[in-house]
Amino acid sequence: MLQKKDISRYELQKLTSLNYPRINQLYKNEAKNISFAELEVLTNVLKCSISDLIEKR
């Protein structure tokens, strides 16, 4: 999604309340969980839906 929106992880950190290590975890699919608050912030900033960010495996 970041590539589609042409936003870097650093820019995303500036636009959200999330810290860079957390954004990096999510970006690299290393996060074991994600909170509803994090999803809300990300979908609002990226102007997308939750299904754009999460895929079922």
N, C-alpha and C positions, 0 to 999 in steps of 0.2 A: 504494500500500500504506500509506503514511503517513496518508492521509486515512481509509482504512478503519479503521486502528488508532487514529485521533485522536492522532497523535504529530507534533510539529513537527520540523523539521530540527534546531533547536537542542536539543530533547530527545533526538533520535537521537544527536547528537554526544556528549551527556553519557552515554548508555547504551552507547556503543561506543568503540573506540579510534581511530575515524576522525575526522579534523579536519573542520571546517565547510566549507572550500572543496571538499574531496573529496565530501562528502555533497551539496553544492550541484551539483557536476558530475553526479553520478549522478541526482539529482532532476530536473535539466533535460535529461537525456539527452545531455549534452555529453562524457561520458567515452568515450574511445576503447577502453578495456579495463577489466577488473575482475579482481582476483586471487581465487584460491580462498579465501584467508584473509578477504578482505573479504566474499565471499559467505557464508562460514560465520558470521561475526560478525552480518551483517545477518539471515540466516535464523534464527539463535538468538534475537536480540533481538526480532525481529518475529513470531517463532513462525509461520513460513511456509516454503514450499518454494522452491527455486531457480526453478522454473517460474512462481511467483507474481511474481518480481522481473524476470525476463528474458523477452522475447518475441522470436521469430524474425521478421526482416524480409526 
